[in-house]
Amino acid sequence: MRPTHVVRLTGLLLAGFLAGCTSTPQESRIDKNREIYETWPLDTKQAVLDGKVEQGMNTDMVRVAWGEPTKVVESNAPGEQIWIYETGGDPGTMIDPGMGAPQTALGISPRRSAALMGTPGMLGTSGMIAGAGVSPTPIYSQPTPPEVREVVFRDGIVYRADRP
């Protein structure tokens, strides 16, 4: 192969790889479920591609659009099932400038845990960092709840769905 062909082939392979890296989660799920996806009506295909769940979709369509649910809840109503999707959220963190590493906001502060464990050289008897002369103020980030979406199925068909 001539050097120019190698460069062109390498460029095409790299372009194909980069194009594959930019696919959405829906596109990845569509590729994995191509056989059933191709049997759906055009408007359903477009909704799934857009990451939307709409009334009248079946469980396969929802799985391809949004993926596997975080949890499934059986309703008291006969034939009704609720799929719950949770994304994001943060329990909150605390960064103690005296200790360095972020800690979860729940539990014992790093400064107190170091004192309880008797870490030598880190804390004086006053709770200040040895040699610093001042007690640093911890920095907190507030916890944020996860985003929760629900899909309600009746006999395997979407009855109601939250917007993405």
DRENMILO-509374 format. One record per atom (N, C-alpha, C): y, x, z; atom name. Coordinates in pm, 1 decimal. Each point is the difference from the previous one (the first is absolute). Layout:
SEDO          y          x          z   torkol
SEDO          Y          X          Z       CA
...
This chain:
SEDO          y          x          z   torkol
SEDO     -116.9       83.7        0.0        N
SEDO      116.9      -83.7        0.0       CA
SEDO      123.6       88.6        0.0        C
SEDO       99.1      -38.8      -78.1        N
SEDO      123.0       78.3       -4.0       CA
SEDO       83.6      -28.6      124.4        C
SEDO       82.9       96.4       40.9        N
SEDO       80.7      -16.6      121.0       CA
SEDO       88.1     -125.8       -2.9        C
SEDO       53.2      -37.8     -115.5        N
SEDO       84.9     -119.8       -5.7       CA
SEDO      -81.3     -125.2       28.2        C
SEDO     -126.4       -2.9      -42.8        N
SEDO      -86.2     -114.6       28.4       CA
SEDO      -32.4       -9.1      149.6        C
SEDO      -19.5      116.0       61.5        N
SEDO      -28.5        1.3      143.6       CA
SEDO      120.0      -54.0       77.9        C
SEDO      120.7       41.6      -40.4        N
SEDO      121.1      -46.9       67.5       CA
SEDO       15.3     -150.9      -18.5        C
SEDO      -22.1      -48.9     -122.4        N
SEDO       12.1     -143.7      -25.5       CA
SEDO     -105.2      -78.8       78.7        C
SEDO     -123.6       48.5       -0.7        N
SEDO     -107.1      -67.7       72.6       CA
SEDO       28.7       -2.0      150.4        C
SEDO       47.0      112.4       52.4        N
SEDO       35.4        6.5      142.3       CA
SEDO      112.5      -98.4       31.3        C
SEDO       99.9       -7.2      -88.0        N
SEDO      111.0      -93.2       19.0       CA
SEDO      -46.6     -144.6       -0.8        C
SEDO      -90.2      -34.7      -91.2        N
SEDO      -52.7     -136.1       -6.1       CA
SEDO      -81.4      -33.6      124.2        C
SEDO      -82.9       93.5       44.6        N
SEDO      -78.4      -23.1      120.7       CA
SEDO       90.8      -17.0      121.6        C
SEDO      103.4       82.4        9.6        N
SEDO       93.5      -10.7      112.1       CA
SEDO       75.4     -132.3       -4.9        C
SEDO       43.5      -42.7     -117.1        N
SEDO       70.6     -127.6      -14.6       CA
SEDO      -91.5     -115.9       39.3        C
SEDO     -124.8        6.6      -41.5        N
SEDO      -95.7     -104.8       36.3       CA
SEDO      -24.8       -3.1      149.4        C
SEDO       -9.0      117.0       60.7        N
SEDO      -19.9        5.7      144.8       CA
SEDO      119.5      -57.0       73.5        C
SEDO      120.6       39.0      -40.0        N
SEDO      121.1      -50.0       65.7       CA
SEDO       15.9     -149.9      -20.3        C
SEDO      -36.4      -48.8     -116.1        N
SEDO        8.1     -144.5      -23.6       CA
SEDO      -96.6      -73.9       91.5        C
SEDO     -115.1       56.9       24.2        N
SEDO      -96.7      -61.3       89.8       CA
SEDO       46.7        0.5      144.6        C
SEDO       83.8       95.9       36.5        N
SEDO       48.9        9.5      137.6       CA
SEDO      105.7     -105.1       31.6        C
SEDO       58.6      -59.1     -103.0        N
SEDO      108.6      -94.8       24.1       CA
SEDO      -48.5     -144.7        1.3        C
SEDO     -130.1      -21.1       -1.5        N
SEDO      -49.3     -137.1       -0.7       CA
SEDO       21.8      -65.3      135.3        C
SEDO       18.3     -130.5       -2.9        N
SEDO       19.2      -76.3      123.2       CA
SEDO     -135.9      -28.0       63.1        C
SEDO        0.3      -40.5      127.3        N
SEDO     -127.4      -37.4       62.3       CA
SEDO      -68.3     -113.9      -76.2        C
SEDO       80.2      -94.4      -52.6        N
SEDO      -58.7     -110.2      -76.3       CA
SEDO      -69.7       53.1     -124.7        C
SEDO       64.0       93.4      -69.2        N
SEDO      -60.7       55.1     -121.5       CA
SEDO     -131.8       71.2       31.4        C
SEDO       -4.4       70.2      111.1        N
SEDO     -123.9       66.8       40.0       CA
SEDO     -109.9     -102.2       28.0        C
SEDO       35.9     -108.6       70.6        N
SEDO      -99.3     -103.8       29.7       CA
SEDO      -41.0      -74.5     -126.7        C
SEDO       93.9      -20.0      -92.3        N
SEDO      -33.3      -64.1     -127.9       CA
SEDO     -100.0       86.4      -76.0        C
SEDO       24.6      130.8       -4.5        N
SEDO      -91.9       90.7      -70.3       CA
SEDO     -140.8       -6.3       59.3        C
SEDO       -9.6      -11.9      131.6        N
SEDO     -130.5       -6.7       65.6       CA
SEDO      -69.5     -134.3      -22.9        C
SEDO       78.7     -101.9      -31.5        N
SEDO      -53.7     -136.1      -19.0       CA
SEDO       31.9      -52.7     -139.6        C
SEDO        4.2       88.5      -97.5        N
SEDO       43.3      -34.2     -136.0       CA
SEDO      -80.4     -115.6      -59.6        C
SEDO     -130.9       -2.1       23.8        N
SEDO      -86.5     -101.1      -61.2       CA
SEDO       39.9     -141.9       42.4        C
SEDO       22.3      -22.6      129.3        N
SEDO       38.8     -135.0       42.2       CA
SEDO      146.7      -27.5      -31.0        C
SEDO       84.2      103.2        7.6        N
SEDO      143.0      -15.6      -28.2       CA
SEDO       21.7      -54.7     -141.3        C
SEDO      -76.0       49.8      -95.2        N
SEDO       16.4      -41.0     -139.8       CA
SEDO      -38.8     -145.6      -23.7        C
SEDO      -71.8      -62.6       92.9        N
SEDO      -40.2     -140.3      -18.4       CA
SEDO      106.1      -98.1       51.4        C
SEDO      102.8       50.0       70.4        N
SEDO       99.1      -88.0       60.8       CA
SEDO      106.8      -42.5     -100.5        C
SEDO       64.6     -114.4       24.3        N
SEDO      110.2      -43.3      -86.5       CA
SEDO      114.9      101.7        2.6        C
SEDO       78.6        1.9     -104.9        N
SEDO      108.8       96.8      -15.4       CA
SEDO      100.5       -7.1      115.0        C
SEDO       37.6     -120.0       44.5        N
SEDO       97.7      -10.7      108.3       CA
SEDO      -56.6       54.0      131.5        C
SEDO     -130.0      -14.8       22.2        N
SEDO      -63.5       55.5      119.9       CA
SEDO       -4.0      151.9       -8.8        C
SEDO      -34.2       53.7     -117.2        N
SEDO       -0.6      144.5      -19.5       CA
SEDO      137.6       58.6       31.1        C
SEDO      105.6      -65.2      -48.1        N
SEDO      135.0       49.5       22.5       CA
SEDO       36.6       -6.0      148.1        C
SEDO      -35.5     -108.9       66.5        N
SEDO       27.7      -12.4      143.8       CA
SEDO      -70.8      110.5       77.8        C
SEDO     -125.2       26.2      -30.1        N
SEDO      -76.2      105.2       67.2       CA
SEDO       64.0      135.9      -27.0        C
SEDO       37.3       26.0     -124.6        N
SEDO       65.3      125.3      -36.1       CA
SEDO      131.0       16.9       76.3        C
SEDO       71.9     -109.8       22.9        N
SEDO      126.4        2.5       74.5       CA
SEDO      -21.0        1.9      151.3        C
SEDO     -125.4       -6.1       45.5        N
SEDO      -29.1        2.4      143.0       CA
SEDO       29.6     -131.7       69.0        C
SEDO      -10.8     -109.4      -73.4        N
SEDO       26.6     -132.0       56.6       CA
SEDO     -130.3      -75.4       21.8        C
SEDO       -2.3      -79.4      107.4        N
SEDO     -111.8      -89.3       26.7       CA
SEDO       56.0     -140.6       -8.2        C
SEDO      -64.4      -83.5      -80.7        N
SEDO       51.0     -134.6      -23.9       CA
SEDO     -105.6     -105.2       30.2        C
SEDO       48.0     -119.2       25.5        N
SEDO      -87.9     -113.5       25.3       CA
SEDO      -94.7      -17.7     -119.3        C
SEDO     -127.6      -24.7       30.4        N
SEDO     -100.2      -19.7     -104.6       CA
SEDO      -82.8      123.2      -31.6        C
SEDO       41.9      118.2       48.1        N
SEDO      -78.3      121.9      -23.2       CA
SEDO     -126.4       -1.8       85.2        C
SEDO     -102.9       72.1      -45.8        N
SEDO     -122.1       12.3       79.9       CA
SEDO        1.2      132.9       76.2        C
SEDO     -103.5       24.5       78.0        N
SEDO       -3.7      119.1       85.5       CA
SEDO        0.9      130.0      -80.8        C
SEDO      -67.1        2.4     -114.7        N
SEDO        0.7      121.5      -83.3       CA
SEDO      141.1       32.2      -47.3        C
SEDO       73.0     -101.2      -40.4        N
SEDO      136.7       19.8      -48.8       CA
SEDO       89.7       55.1      109.9        C
SEDO      -16.3      -51.8      120.8        N
SEDO       80.7       47.0      112.5       CA
SEDO      -36.2      144.0       34.8        C
SEDO     -129.4       33.0       -1.5        N
SEDO      -41.9      137.6       29.5       CA
SEDO       57.5       98.8     -100.6        C
SEDO        5.7      -38.9     -125.9        N
SEDO       54.3       90.9     -100.5       CA
SEDO      152.1       10.1       15.8        C
SEDO       66.6     -110.3       33.6        N
SEDO      145.7        1.7       14.7       CA
SEDO       44.9       75.1      124.8        C
SEDO      -62.8      -26.9      114.9        N
SEDO       46.4       55.9      127.1       CA
SEDO      -99.0       93.0       67.9        C
SEDO     -122.5        8.2      -48.5        N
SEDO      -99.3       84.7       64.4       CA
SEDO      -76.2      -74.8      107.7        C
SEDO      -74.7       74.5       80.1        N
SEDO      -78.7      -59.5      108.1       CA
SEDO       92.2      -40.2      115.3        C
SEDO      -24.5     -114.0       61.3        N
SEDO       84.2      -40.7      112.4       CA
SEDO      -25.0       87.6      122.3        C
SEDO      100.9        7.1       86.9        N
SEDO      -14.6       71.9      126.2       CA
SEDO     -100.1      -71.4       88.6        C
SEDO        7.9     -133.4        2.4        N
SEDO      -99.1      -78.5       73.7       CA
SEDO      -12.3     -137.9      -62.7        C
SEDO     -114.2      -61.1       26.9        N
SEDO      -30.1     -134.3      -50.6       CA
SEDO      -23.0      -89.6      120.4        C
SEDO       67.0     -115.9        0.2        N
SEDO      -10.7      -93.6      111.5       CA
SEDO      -55.8     -131.4      -53.2        C
SEDO     -103.6      -48.7       64.8        N
SEDO      -55.2     -130.8      -35.1       CA
SEDO       84.7     -107.1       68.3        C
SEDO       45.4      -94.3      -76.1        N
SEDO       82.7     -107.6       53.4       CA
SEDO      -88.0     -108.3       61.5        C
SEDO       62.3      -86.3       80.4        N
SEDO      -72.2     -114.1       55.9       CA
SEDO      -25.2     -107.2     -105.8        C
SEDO       82.3       -0.6     -103.4        N
SEDO      -18.0      -97.5     -108.1       CA
SEDO     -121.8       39.6      -83.4        C
SEDO      -82.5      -95.9      -37.6        N
SEDO     -119.1       33.4      -79.2       CA
SEDO       38.7       60.3     -135.8        C
SEDO      -68.2      110.3      -35.0        N
SEDO       21.4       64.0     -129.2       CA
SEDO      128.0       81.1       -9.3        C
SEDO       72.5       14.8      111.1        N
SEDO      126.8       73.5       -2.9       CA
SEDO      -16.7      137.6       62.7        C
SEDO       57.7       99.4      -65.0        N
SEDO       -7.8      138.3       44.9       CA
SEDO      137.7       63.0      -19.9        C
SEDO       39.2       87.2       91.9        N
SEDO      130.9       64.7       -8.7       CA
SEDO      -20.8      150.2      -10.1        C
SEDO       57.8       59.1     -103.5        N
SEDO       -1.7      144.9      -16.0       CA
SEDO      134.6       51.3       47.6        C
SEDO       -2.2      101.3       84.2        N
SEDO      122.1       58.1       54.0       CA
SEDO       13.0      143.2      -50.8        C
SEDO      119.6       30.9      -50.3        N
SEDO       32.5      133.2      -50.4       CA
SEDO      111.6       58.0       86.6        C
SEDO      -24.1      112.6       63.1        N
SEDO      101.3       68.4       79.9       CA
SEDO       27.4      135.5      -63.1        C
SEDO      130.1       29.4      -20.8        N
SEDO       38.7      129.7      -54.6       CA
SEDO      118.0       54.9       79.0        C
SEDO        7.7      130.4        6.8        N
SEDO      112.5       65.4       66.2       CA
SEDO       -5.8      -14.4      150.2        C
SEDO      117.9        4.3       58.2        N
SEDO        9.7       -6.1      145.3       CA
SEDO       -5.3      139.5       59.6        C
SEDO       59.7       13.2      116.3        N
SEDO        5.8      128.6       68.6       CA
SEDO        3.7      -27.1      149.3        C
SEDO      -86.2       63.9       77.8        N
SEDO       -0.6      -26.4      143.4       CA
SEDO      121.2       58.6       71.7        C
SEDO       83.4       75.1      -70.3        N
SEDO      113.5       66.2       62.8       CA
SEDO      -41.6      137.3       48.3        C
SEDO       94.9       92.1        2.0        N
SEDO      -30.0      135.7       44.4       CA
SEDO      108.1       48.7       94.2        C
SEDO      -33.6      100.2       74.9        N
SEDO       96.0       66.0       87.3       CA
SEDO       -8.1      148.7      -29.5        C
SEDO      114.1       59.2      -26.6        N
SEDO        5.1      144.2      -20.0       CA
SEDO       76.4       56.7      118.4        C
SEDO      -66.7       82.3       77.1        N
SEDO       62.1       64.1      115.0       CA
SEDO       42.2      139.2      -44.9        C
SEDO      130.6       24.8      -11.0        N
SEDO       45.3      131.4      -47.6       CA
SEDO      -56.1      115.7       81.2        C
SEDO      -37.7      -25.9      123.0        N
SEDO      -56.2      106.3       82.8       CA
SEDO     -143.9       30.7      -33.8        C
SEDO      -70.7      -94.6      -59.7        N
SEDO     -142.1       19.5      -28.4       CA
SEDO      -26.4       16.6     -148.8        C
SEDO       86.5      -54.7      -85.5        N
SEDO      -12.7       19.6     -143.4       CA
SEDO      -76.9     -106.1      -74.4        C
SEDO     -123.9      -23.8       31.5        N
SEDO      -84.8      -88.4      -79.9       CA
SEDO       30.2     -147.0       28.6        C
SEDO        2.4      -84.5     -105.1        N
SEDO       19.5     -143.6       21.0       CA
SEDO     -116.7      -59.5       78.8        C
SEDO       28.9      -97.1       82.5        N
SEDO     -100.8      -69.9       77.6       CA
SEDO       15.7     -148.6      -25.2        C
SEDO     -106.1      -76.3       15.9        N
SEDO       15.3     -144.3      -13.3       CA
SEDO       83.5      -50.0      115.3        C
SEDO       72.6     -108.7      -22.8        N
SEDO       92.1      -51.1      100.6       CA
SEDO      -73.9      -55.7      120.8        C
SEDO     -125.9      -33.4      -15.1        N
SEDO      -76.9      -54.3      111.6       CA
SEDO      -65.7      113.3       76.1        C
SEDO      -13.2      -14.3      131.2        N
SEDO      -69.8      100.9       78.1       CA
SEDO       95.9       87.9       76.9        C
SEDO      -50.9      111.0       47.0        N
SEDO       78.2       91.2       83.0       CA
SEDO       80.1       91.9      -90.3        C
SEDO      123.9       26.7       37.6        N
SEDO       84.8       89.2      -79.9       CA
SEDO      -59.8      139.5       -0.9        C
SEDO       25.8       76.9     -106.3        N
SEDO      -55.6      134.9       -6.2       CA
SEDO       46.6       87.1      116.6        C
SEDO      126.3      -17.9       42.8        N
SEDO       52.6       80.5      108.0       CA
SEDO      -77.3      -28.5      129.3        C
SEDO      -23.1     -128.8       26.4        N
SEDO      -72.2      -36.5      122.0       CA
SEDO     -145.9       44.8       -8.2        C
SEDO      -62.2      -16.8     -118.4        N
SEDO     -139.6       39.9      -11.5       CA
SEDO      -15.1      150.2       18.0        C
SEDO       98.2       79.1      -47.4        N
SEDO       -5.9      144.3       19.1       CA
SEDO       11.2       33.2      148.4        C
SEDO       86.3      -73.3       70.9        N
SEDO       15.7       23.8      142.9       CA
SEDO     -127.6      -37.1       74.3        C
SEDO      -62.4     -112.2      -41.9        N
SEDO     -122.8      -42.8       66.1       CA
SEDO     -114.0       98.0      -24.7        C
SEDO       -1.4       57.1     -118.9        N
SEDO     -107.2       93.3      -32.8       CA
SEDO       29.1      139.7       52.9        C
SEDO      122.4       21.0       48.5        N
SEDO       33.9      130.7       56.2       CA
SEDO       15.8      106.6     -105.3        C
SEDO       58.0      -34.3     -113.2        N
SEDO       19.9       98.3     -106.0       CA
SEDO       98.4      105.9       48.6        C
SEDO      -43.3      123.4       10.8        N
SEDO       88.4      103.1       53.6       CA
SEDO      110.6       36.4      -97.9        C
SEDO      118.0       27.3       54.6        N
SEDO      109.6       50.0      -81.1       CA
SEDO       76.7     -105.0      -76.3        C
SEDO      -49.8     -122.6       -8.8        N
SEDO       68.7     -101.9      -79.1       CA
SEDO      102.9      -74.3       82.9        C
SEDO      -35.4      -37.3      121.4        N
SEDO       87.8      -81.5       81.3       CA
SEDO       23.7       66.9      134.7        C
SEDO      121.1       -9.1       45.2        N
SEDO       29.2       43.0      136.0       CA
SEDO      -28.7     -115.9       94.2        C
SEDO       25.7       19.4      126.0        N
SEDO      -26.7     -106.1       97.0       CA
SEDO       94.2     -117.5      -16.5        C
SEDO      114.6       21.3      -64.1        N
SEDO       95.9     -109.1      -16.7       CA
SEDO      -30.7      -84.4     -122.9        C
SEDO     -100.2       36.0      -79.4        N
SEDO      -31.2      -74.4     -121.7       CA
SEDO       77.0       51.0     -120.0        C
SEDO       75.9      108.8       17.5        N
SEDO       74.6       57.3     -111.9       CA
SEDO      -85.0      108.6      -64.7        C
SEDO       29.1       26.9     -125.3        N
SEDO      -68.7      108.6      -68.3       CA
SEDO       42.7      130.5       64.3        C
SEDO      -97.3       82.6       30.3        N
SEDO       29.4      126.2       66.9       CA
SEDO       96.1       82.4      -83.7        C
SEDO      107.5       43.3       60.9        N
SEDO       95.5       87.2      -66.4       CA
SEDO      104.4      -73.3      -81.3        C
SEDO      -15.3     -131.1      -24.5        N
SEDO       94.9      -70.5      -85.0       CA
SEDO      121.7      -45.5       78.0        C
SEDO      -16.5      -32.6      126.5        N
SEDO      112.5      -40.1       81.6       CA
SEDO       35.7     -147.1      -11.5        C
SEDO      -48.3      -69.8     -102.7        N
SEDO       26.3     -143.0      -16.2       CA
SEDO     -129.5      -69.1      -36.7        C
SEDO       -8.9     -122.7       32.9        N
SEDO     -117.0      -78.6      -36.9       CA
SEDO       29.5      -67.6     -133.3        C
SEDO      -77.1       28.4     -106.1        N
SEDO       26.3      -61.2     -131.1       CA
SEDO      -28.7     -149.8        4.0        C
SEDO       72.3      -73.6      -83.0        N
SEDO      -18.0     -144.3       -8.5       CA
SEDO     -100.4      -31.6     -109.7        C
SEDO     -106.2      -74.6       31.0        N
SEDO      -96.5      -36.7     -104.4       CA
SEDO       64.6      -89.4     -105.0        C
SEDO      -50.1        7.8     -120.8        N
SEDO       47.5      -82.3     -111.2       CA
SEDO     -109.6     -100.4      -30.6        C
SEDO       34.8     -128.2       -4.2        N
SEDO      -96.9     -106.0      -23.3       CA
SEDO       23.3      -64.9     -135.7        C
SEDO     -108.1      -35.7      -66.7        N
SEDO       10.7      -88.9     -116.4       CA
SEDO      -66.3     -130.5       41.1        C
SEDO       65.6     -107.9      -31.2        N
SEDO      -49.0     -130.9       40.3       CA
SEDO     -127.1      -36.4      -77.1        C
SEDO      -91.1      -69.5       65.1        N
SEDO     -117.7      -48.3      -72.0       CA
SEDO       40.7     -104.2     -103.4        C
SEDO      -70.8       -2.8     -108.9        N
SEDO       22.8     -102.8     -101.9       CA
SEDO     -131.9      -72.1      -23.9        C
SEDO        3.4     -131.5       -6.9        N
SEDO     -124.1      -74.8      -21.8       CA
SEDO      -46.5       14.9     -144.6        C
SEDO     -129.1      -15.4      -23.4        N
SEDO      -49.0        5.0     -137.5       CA
SEDO       43.7     -124.6      -76.8        C
SEDO        3.4       11.0     -130.5        N
SEDO       24.0     -116.3      -85.5       CA
SEDO     -132.4      -75.4       -8.6        C
SEDO        3.1     -129.4       25.4        N
SEDO     -121.8      -80.8       -0.5       CA
SEDO       12.6     -107.6     -106.8        C
SEDO     -100.9       -6.8      -86.4        N
SEDO       -6.5     -105.4     -101.7       CA
SEDO     -133.1      -71.8       15.8        C
SEDO        0.4     -129.6      -30.9        N
SEDO     -121.9      -79.7       10.8       CA
SEDO      -29.4      -69.5     -132.2        C
SEDO     -129.4      -14.4      -25.0        N
SEDO      -47.7      -81.3     -111.9       CA
SEDO      -98.1     -100.4       60.1        C
SEDO       24.7     -127.5      -24.0        N
SEDO      -88.2     -105.0       51.0       CA
SEDO      -83.7      -51.6     -117.0        C
SEDO     -131.5        7.1       17.5        N
SEDO      -94.3      -49.6      -99.9       CA
SEDO      -59.6     -131.6       47.5        C
SEDO      -19.0      -90.4      -92.6        N
SEDO      -78.3     -121.5       25.0       CA
SEDO     -110.3       -1.8     -104.4        C
SEDO     -122.9        7.3       48.1        N
SEDO     -117.9        6.0      -87.9       CA
SEDO       12.2      111.4     -104.1        C
SEDO       49.6      116.4       43.1        N
SEDO        5.1      118.2      -86.7       CA
SEDO      116.4        5.9      -96.5        C
SEDO       93.0      -96.2        8.7        N
SEDO      115.8       -3.5      -89.4       CA
SEDO      127.0        7.7       85.3        C
SEDO       99.8       78.7      -48.0        N
SEDO      124.4       16.5       75.8       CA
SEDO       70.0     -135.2       11.1        C
SEDO       23.8      -37.8      124.7        N
SEDO       74.5     -122.1       30.7       CA
SEDO      146.5       33.6       26.8        C
SEDO       20.1      112.2       72.4        N
SEDO      134.7       46.8       33.1       CA
SEDO       -2.6      151.1       13.4        C
SEDO      107.4       65.3      -46.6        N
SEDO        9.2      145.2       11.8       CA
SEDO      144.4       41.7       26.2        C
SEDO       16.0       95.6       89.4        N
SEDO      132.7       57.5       23.7       CA
SEDO       40.0       81.7     -121.2        C
SEDO      127.3       14.8      -18.2        N
SEDO       52.0       82.3     -111.3       CA
SEDO      -17.5      147.4       32.1        C
SEDO      -22.1       81.1     -103.3        N
SEDO      -15.0      144.5       23.7       CA
SEDO      128.2       64.4       47.1        C
